[in-house]
């Protein structure tokens, strides 16, 4: 009986060992942060621009032209990213706003921001709109996603709801 138990244990240990040769390795995404803070505008909003992953859309207000700009990613990797990878990149880009993926239903992605105080109260209307625009544009790069349903507590500078690229017609 003891020999049989030892044999079973030895077999279990040998089977549980994995040399790693069959592991599937995920490609690691390297992200470099560059954060620019600009002084408050006449309306009292501070514009925070985060230029980060070349795989994400970027939105900002340009004082020189007094207009909102949206910039397409400089690489073509968006179509290769999974939903989880894309949400992770957004969370790295905007580390004070944590976005949670909930689900995709038909042509709409559902996301939540559990603690929306920074988005709705701290970065001003311009910063909040830049976040909403850049995040909406980035998430609607995913195949079949046309709308993003944001769920969070409403505040002074941002409101939850369903957004599409058409929601940001003031961005050129």
C-alpha positions, 0 to 999 in steps of 0.5 A: 500500500505504501509503495502504491501511495508513493508511486501515485504521489511521484506520478502526480508530481511529475505530471504537475511539472511543466517545462514551459515549452507549451506555454503561450506567451502574451506579447507585453505592451510597453507604454511610456507616459508623458504628462503635460499640465497646462494652467487653468483656462479663463473658465477655471478648467485645467487642461491635462493632456496625456500623450501615451500609447501610440495605440490609443486615440488622443484628444485635446483642446488647442489654445492656439486654434481655440478648438478641440482636436482628436488624433488617430493612433500613430500605429495600427495595433488597435485592431489587434488588441483584445477588449481587456488589453485596450481597457488596460491601456486606457487605465494606464493612460488615465491612471486616476480614472479606473475604467472597468469593462462590463460587457458587449451587447450587439453594437454597444460596449458597457463600461463602468467607472466605480470612482468617478470623482476625478473625472467629474470633479477634478479635471474640469470640463475640458479634461473630462470631455477629452477623456470621454472623447479619447476613450469613446474613439479608442473603444469604438475601434473594436470590430462591431462596437459603435457605442460606449455606455458609460456607467458612473456617478454624474458630476459637474464635468461629466455625465454617464450615458451612451456615447458614439463618435458622433457625440464629439462633433466639436473635435476635428 
